Amino acid sequence: MSAASAFKSEFLRTLEARGYIHQITHSDELDAAAAGGIVTAYIGFDATAPSLHVGSLIQIMMLRRLQQAGHKPIVLMGGGTTKVGDPTGKDESRKLLSDDDIKANIAGIKQVFAKFLTFGDGPTDAIMVDNDEWLSKFGYVQFLRDYGVHFTVNRMLAFDSVKLRLEREQPMTFLEFNYMLMQATDFLELNRKYGCVLQMGGSDQWGNILNGVELTRRVDQKAAFGLTTPLLATASGAKMGKTMAGAVWLNAEQLEPFKYWQFWRNTEDADVGRFLKLFTDLPLERISELEALQGAQINEAKKVLADEATRMAHGDEEARKAREAAEKTFEQGGVSANLPTKEVARSELAEGIRASTLFLGCGLVTSKSDARRLASEGGMRINDVKIADGDQLVTEADLVDGTIKLAAGKKKIVLVKPV
């Protein structure tokens, strides 16, 4: 549907105004359904790690927008599909995880959703479902007879997740080849069990989503729709959620709230308005004011973005502490107790630790060679003093008021505390 078209439903109007929509199937039907009653929709999340990262946040926010507009979200945990691994965008098979690993990852991921959605038994309360409930119960022959008949190998080979892998002459296992059938079956099962009529996801999932829509319409002759978001990249072309130090995790156990706040504070100027629309609940009028700021003032908009995003993921108190720590450290030249802290054995400090080893252990660099490069380029600081040699020893003599302040560049800081 073009930007000039007016959606009738609050849900689609909101998604359009905030930049979430890339593709929709049967857009007029979906709009009418969303305007006329409660729509139940889902997004699937495979449990490949103990936390989701910022790259998944646009999907979580879309479920939030759905609920805010008076509809019902389903969070589908991929306990079953994780056993296979989504081949989309991959040159090689994902590592196969054990059942215990998958359960542990799901337990970690669940923590995130309660911060963004309201769960319960009400008509618009969110629910969480695991596709292992049905996928693990299918007999192989039954699955092929019931669902395999609706998919042609000709068409499956044409999907990007398969075609691109084959064009690059990278092997695809038969296990992975079945992933799209399993995901299509999820939609049909959710439609039957919960009246779910909409699957949402990133644009790289378009082919998989189409399979579920068509399977549900073909087998049960029921309404089914698909909607995707644009693949999200920064203005400079970097993949959203990835940094030089690794993934930007949503769980505090994987990434401290201070570092999460800093990630948003370091947003490129050209992305501020777009990210405020996608990742905060601020009204569009307020966002227009913030993105109109010029010069150094745009930094105030970035702080608002960091505050709002961190508040949503980690709560008001952690957002406040992160901002105070950042301002004291970067703007006032002090050291805040709220900075990320790494404990090291006092005995190790007594002997001396190479700066490259210490910076690596604190997550400020990705390797010892990266640390040495950082030092040679003048970006390594210990207690605000530049260190030219990455192999320089850090000892107890470097303690200032009981800690050692490590800085990689201007924005990544960790306090080292002996124990």
HELIX and SHEET records of a PDB file:
HELIX    1   1 GLU A   10  ARG A   18  1                                   9    
HELIX    2   2 SER A   27  GLY A   36  1                                  10    
HELIX    3   3 VAL A   54  SER A   56  5                                   3    
HELIX    4   4 LEU A   57  GLN A   68  1                                  12    
HELIX    5   5 THR A   81  LYS A   83  5                                   3    
HELIX    6   6 ASP A   99  PHE A  116  1                                  18    
HELIX    7   7 ASP A  132  LEU A  135  1                                   4    
HELIX    8   8 TYR A  140  ASP A  146  1                                   7    
HELIX    9   9 GLY A  148  HIS A  150  5                                   3    
HELIX   10  10 VAL A  153  ALA A  158  1                                   6    
HELIX   11  11 ASP A  160  GLU A  167  1                                   8    
HELIX   12  12 PHE A  174  PHE A  177  1                                   4    
HELIX   13  13 TYR A  179  TYR A  194  1                                  16    
HELIX   14  14 SER A  203  GLN A  205  5                                   3    
HELIX   15  15 TRP A  206  ASP A  220  1                                  15    
HELIX   16  16 PRO A  257  ARG A  265  1                                   9    
HELIX   17  17 ASP A  269  ASP A  271  5                                   3    
HELIX   18  18 VAL A  272  PHE A  279  1                                   8    
HELIX   19  19 LEU A  284  GLU A  291  1                                   8    
HELIX   20  20 GLY A  295  GLN A  297  5                                   3    
HELIX   21  21 ILE A  298  HIS A  314  1                                  17    
HELIX   22  22 ASP A  316  ALA A  326  1                                  11    
HELIX   23  23 GLU A  327  GLU A  331  3                                   5    
HELIX   24  24 ARG A  346  GLU A  351  1                                   6    
HELIX   25  25 ALA A  355  GLY A  361  1                                   7    
HELIX   26  26 LYS A  368  SER A  376  1                                   9    
HELIX   27  27 GLU A  396  ASP A  398  5                                   3    
SHEET    1   A 6 GLN A  23  ILE A  24  0                                        
SHEET    2   A 6 PHE A 225  THR A 229 -1                                        
SHEET    3   A 6 LEU A 198  GLY A 202  1                                        
SHEET    4   A 6 THR A  40  ASP A  46  1                                        
SHEET    5   A 6 LYS A  72  GLY A  78  1                                        
SHEET    6   A 6 ILE A 127  ASP A 130  1                                        
SHEET    1   B 2 LYS A 242  THR A 243  0                                        
SHEET    2   B 2 GLY A 246  ALA A 247 -1                                        
SHEET    1   C 5 THR A 341  VAL A 344  0                                        
SHEET    2   C 5 LYS A 412  PRO A 418  1                                        
SHEET    3   C 5 ILE A 404  ALA A 408 -1                                        
SHEET    4   C 5 MET A 380  ILE A 382 -1                                        
SHEET    5   C 5 VAL A 385  LYS A 386 -1                                        
SHEET    1   D 2 ILE A 353  ARG A 354  0                                        
SHEET    2   D 2 LEU A 393  VAL A 394 -1                                        
END                                                                             
